[in-house]
Amino acid sequence: MEVSAFDFDLPPELVAQAPPAERGTSRLLALDRAGGPPAHAGVADLPRFLRAGDLLVVNDTRVFPARLLGRRVPSGGAVECLLIERHDAGRWDALMHPGQKLRVGATVVFEGPGARLEGEIVERRFYGRRVIRLEADGGDVDAAIDALGHVPLPPYIKRPDRPDDRERYQTIYARCRGSVAAPTAGLHFTGAILAALEARGVERTSITLHVGYGTFKPVRTEVVEEHRVDEERYEIGEAAAAALGRALDEGRRIVAVGTTTTRALETAVREGDGRVRPGAGVTGLFIHPGFEFQAVGALFTNFHLPRSSLLMLVSAFAGRERVLAAYAEAVARRYRFYSYGDAMLIL
């Protein structure tokens, strides 16, 4: 299948540059895979679209301020570092700029009021990727990152990060630190919405998938099947595995909140031969039309980029023509798109 089949026209002004004034007030487009026109509502109306016995699965990863701004030593030249994944012994995979000037052994410093980090390049990889070893004055690297770092907003948000992004680019149930991008479908939930879902009889459980920078990776191939997605780590706890097992055994609907949750669940059910076993894993699963879903029965998600792997995942779930028709209606009705935008529910 050609990647061009997933293109659509999107006016730039519909790309949300900031969250709504109040969490939980975004619009919701509900799409029934069985047919009929989309329904238009608000995310606070989500409980009326779900039913008692549904299992809502959320991703409880926590975004950390992974973007560091500093200087090279001894030249003083500016350097930018996006921390991607932690290794052992204080080492991180990082995307660094200017990459061509940061050879193995180069030293960089990030500092501000009350915190200082020193980094050494210990391995050079491709396209500006480096392995950097970080040390903090006082020894607490995470605390220094929190003090000095910036929220790594997506590249299509054309503004610097603001202090309020630290809270708004985070789900209210975020628990496990490790993501460089938010599982954005979860940004819509409030305590009141979760309470209303519980009152409706909707069960909820959490898994963890740490979202990497690869979530923004464009599809550069002309043929869909030739694209590869970056691997991401996930973990499913004992309680979540048990809840998922009961839902599968009883034929109850599993409602995935976001594409990250979907990829983790569909990977886990395949690794477990139809069961979801507790434990950690890695997923490089690329879901595109032709994929057969074994776990997910409904999907709550945001609106995605043209020609993106995430749009292909949604199209695999609901059908390409049906999804693109719904997207065209969302554009016509001036829905807000991407991370801080409006939501879509596919049943």
C-alpha positions in Angstrom: 0.0 0.0 0.0 1.3 3.5 -0.9 1.9 6.0 1.9 0.2 8.7 -0.2 -3.1 6.9 0.5 -2.9 8.3 4.0 -2.5 12.0 3.1 -5.1 14.6 3.8 -5.4 18.4 3.7 -5.0 20.0 7.1 -5.0 23.8 7.5 -2.0 24.8 9.7 -4.2 26.8 12.0 -6.0 23.7 13.2 -2.7 22.3 14.8 -3.3 23.0 18.5 -0.4 25.1 19.9 -1.6 25.0 23.5 -4.0 23.0 25.6 -7.6 24.2 26.2 -8.0 26.6 29.1 -9.5 23.7 31.2 -8.6 20.1 31.0 -11.5 17.8 29.9 -13.3 20.4 27.8 -12.0 19.3 24.3 -14.4 18.1 21.6 -15.0 14.4 20.9 -15.8 12.8 17.6 -17.2 9.3 18.1 -17.0 6.8 15.1 -18.8 3.5 15.0 -17.0 0.9 12.9 -20.4 -0.7 12.2 -21.5 2.3 10.2 -23.4 5.5 10.4 -22.3 9.1 10.6 -19.8 10.3 13.3 -21.3 11.7 16.5 -20.0 15.0 17.9 -19.8 15.6 21.6 -17.3 16.6 24.3 -14.8 14.4 26.1 -16.8 14.8 29.2 -19.5 12.8 27.4 -17.2 9.7 27.1 -19.1 7.7 29.8 -22.3 7.7 27.7 -20.5 6.1 24.7 -19.0 3.3 26.8 -20.9 0.5 28.7 -20.7 -1.3 32.0 -18.1 -4.1 31.8 -15.8 -2.3 29.4 -12.1 -2.3 30.5 -10.4 1.1 30.0 -6.6 0.7 29.7 -4.4 3.7 30.2 -0.7 4.3 29.9 0.7 5.7 33.2 4.1 6.8 31.9 5.4 10.1 33.1 7.1 12.7 30.9 10.3 14.1 32.3 11.9 17.5 31.2 14.3 15.8 28.8 15.5 18.8 26.8 18.6 20.3 28.2 20.3 23.6 27.0 23.9 24.2 27.8 27.4 24.9 26.5 30.4 23.1 25.2 33.6 23.1 27.2 35.9 24.9 26.8 34.6 26.8 23.7 31.3 27.9 25.3 29.4 27.2 22.2 25.7 26.5 22.6 24.5 22.8 22.8 21.1 21.2 22.9 20.6 17.7 24.3 17.4 15.7 24.2 17.6 12.7 26.5 16.0 9.7 24.9 16.6 6.6 27.1 18.7 5.9 30.2 21.3 3.1 30.3 23.2 1.9 33.3 26.0 3.8 35.0 24.5 7.2 34.3 24.6 6.9 30.5 21.9 8.1 28.2 21.0 7.8 24.6 20.6 11.4 23.4 19.9 13.4 20.3 22.4 16.3 20.4 23.0 19.5 18.4 25.4 20.5 16.9 26.2 16.8 16.5 29.2 17.2 14.2 31.1 19.1 16.9 30.5 16.6 19.7 33.0 13.8 19.3 33.8 11.1 21.8 35.4 12.7 24.8 33.8 16.1 24.4 32.4 17.7 27.5 29.3 19.8 27.9 27.8 21.6 30.9 24.2 22.4 31.8 23.6 24.7 34.7 21.1 27.1 36.3 20.0 28.3 39.8 20.7 25.5 42.2 21.7 22.8 39.8 24.6 21.8 37.5 25.1 18.8 35.2 28.3 17.8 33.4 28.2 15.5 30.5 30.8 13.5 28.5 30.2 12.0 25.1 31.1 8.4 25.4 29.8 7.0 22.1 29.0 8.5 18.7 26.0 7.2 16.7 24.2 8.3 13.6 22.1 11.4 12.8 23.2 13.4 15.8 22.6 10.5 18.2 25.2 10.2 21.0 25.6 8.3 24.3 26.3 10.8 27.0 27.4 10.2 30.6 25.8 12.7 33.1 27.0 13.6 36.5 25.4 16.1 38.8 26.7 18.3 41.5 25.4 16.7 44.6 25.0 13.3 42.8 21.2 13.4 42.1 21.0 13.4 38.3 17.2 13.2 38.1 16.8 16.1 40.4 19.2 18.2 38.3 17.4 17.2 35.1 14.1 18.3 36.7 15.6 21.6 37.8 17.3 22.4 34.5 15.3 20.6 31.8 12.6 21.8 29.4 9.4 19.9 28.5 10.2 18.4 25.0 7.1 19.6 23.2 6.4 18.0 19.8 8.1 19.6 16.7 4.7 20.8 15.4 4.2 23.0 18.4 5.9 26.2 17.2 6.6 27.9 20.5 9.0 27.5 23.4 7.8 25.4 26.4 6.1 27.2 29.2 6.0 26.5 32.9 2.4 25.2 32.7 3.4 22.6 30.1 5.0 20.6 32.9 1.5 19.9 34.3 -0.6 20.1 31.1 1.7 17.9 29.0 1.1 15.1 31.6 -1.8 12.9 32.3 -3.4 13.2 35.8 -2.5 9.5 36.5 1.1 9.7 35.3 3.2 7.6 37.6 6.3 6.0 36.0 8.9 8.4 34.9 10.5 7.7 31.5 8.8 9.3 28.5 10.0 12.1 26.2 6.5 12.6 24.8 3.1 12.3 26.5 0.6 9.6 25.7 -1.6 12.4 24.5 -5.0 10.7 24.4 -4.8 10.5 28.2 -4.3 14.3 28.5 -8.1 14.7 28.3 -9.0 12.9 31.4 -10.0 14.6 34.7 -10.9 13.2 38.0 -14.5 13.9 37.3 -14.5 12.0 34.0 -12.7 9.0 35.6 -15.3 9.0 38.4 -18.2 9.1 35.9 -16.7 6.2 34.0 -16.4 4.2 37.3 -20.0 5.1 38.1 -21.0 3.8 34.7 -19.5 0.4 35.5 -16.4 0.9 33.4 -13.3 -0.9 34.9 -9.9 0.8 34.6 -6.4 -0.6 34.7 -2.9 0.9 33.9 0.1 -0.3 31.9 3.3 1.5 31.2 4.9 2.3 27.9 7.7 4.9 27.8 7.1 7.0 24.7 10.3 7.7 22.8 11.2 10.3 20.2 10.4 7.8 17.5 6.7 8.6 18.0 7.4 11.7 15.8 9.4 9.7 13.2 8.0 10.5 9.7 7.3 7.7 7.3 10.0 8.3 4.6 9.3 5.3 2.5 6.8 5.3 -0.4 5.4 1.9 0.5 3.7 1.5 3.9 5.1 -2.0 4.5 8.7 -0.8 4.2 8.5 1.5 7.2 9.9 0.6 10.6 8.9 2.0 13.9 11.4 2.6 16.7 11.2 0.1 19.6 9.7 1.3 23.0 9.8 -0.4 26.4 6.6 -1.4 28.2 5.6 -3.1 31.4 2.4 -4.8 32.4 1.9 -5.5 36.1 0.2 -8.4 37.8 -3.1 -6.5 38.5 -3.3 -5.3 34.9 -2.6 -8.7 33.4 -5.2 -10.2 35.6 -7.8 -7.6 34.6 -7.0 -8.0 30.9 -7.2 -11.8 31.2 -10.7 -11.6 32.8 -11.9 -9.2 30.1 -10.6 -11.5 27.4 -12.1 -14.6 29.0 -15.5 -12.9 29.5 -15.7 -11.3 26.1 -15.8 -7.8 27.5 -14.6 -4.9 25.4 -11.0 -3.6 26.0 -10.9 0.2 25.4 -7.3 1.4 24.7 -6.5 5.0 25.6 -4.1 5.9 22.9 -1.9 4.3 20.3 0.9 3.6 22.8 -1.5 1.5 24.9 -2.7 -0.2 21.7 0.8 -1.2 20.6 1.7 -2.5 24.0 -1.5 -4.6 24.4 -1.3 -6.0 20.9 2.3 -6.9 21.3 1.7 -8.5 24.7 -1.2 -10.7 23.6 0.9 -12.0 20.7 3.9 -12.7 23.0 1.6 -14.5 25.3 -0.1 -16.6 22.6 -3.5 -15.0 23.2 -2.9 -14.2 26.9 -1.5 -11.1 28.5 1.2 -12.1 30.9 2.8 -9.7 33.5 6.3 -8.4 32.9 8.4 -6.1 30.8 8.8 -6.2 27.1 9.8 -4.2 24.0 7.5 -3.4 21.1 8.5 -2.5 17.6 5.0 -3.4 16.3 3.9 -1.4 13.3 0.2 -1.6 13.0 -1.2 -0.7 9.5 -4.2 -1.9 7.4 -4.4 -5.6 7.2 -3.5 -6.0 10.9 -5.8 -8.3 13.0 -6.5 -6.9 16.4 -6.6 -9.6 19.2 -7.0 -7.5 22.3 -8.3 -4.0 21.6 -12.0 -3.6 21.0 -12.3 0.2 21.1 -9.8 3.1 20.8 -9.8 6.6 22.3 -7.2 8.7 20.6 -6.3 12.1 19.3 -6.1 13.2 15.6 -2.9 12.4 13.9 -0.5 13.7 11.3 -1.1 13.0 7.6 1.0 10.1 6.3 2.0 9.1 9.8 2.3 5.6 11.3 -0.2 6.6 13.9 -2.8 7.5 11.3 -2.1 4.1 9.7 -2.8 2.4 13.1 -6.1 4.1 13.4 -6.9 3.2 9.8 -6.1 -0.4 10.5 -8.6 -0.3 13.4 -11.5 1.5 11.6 -10.8 1.3 7.9 -8.8 3.8 5.9 -11.7 5.3 3.9 -13.9 5.6 7.0 -11.1 7.3 9.0 -10.2 9.7 6.3 -13.9 10.6 5.9 -14.1 11.3 9.6 -10.9 13.4 9.5 -12.4 15.4 6.6 -15.4 16.1 8.7 -13.3 17.0 11.7 -11.4 19.5 9.5 -14.6 21.0 8.2 -15.9 21.4 11.7 -12.6 23.0 12.9 -11.5 20.3 15.3 -8.1 20.9 16.9 -5.4 18.4 15.9 -2.5 16.6 17.5 -1.1 16.5 21.0 -3.1 19.4 22.5 -6.0 18.9 20.2 -9.4 17.2 20.3 -10.2 13.5 20.7 -11.7 10.7 18.7 -13.4 7.6 20.0 -13.7 4.5 17.7 -16.1 1.8 18.8 
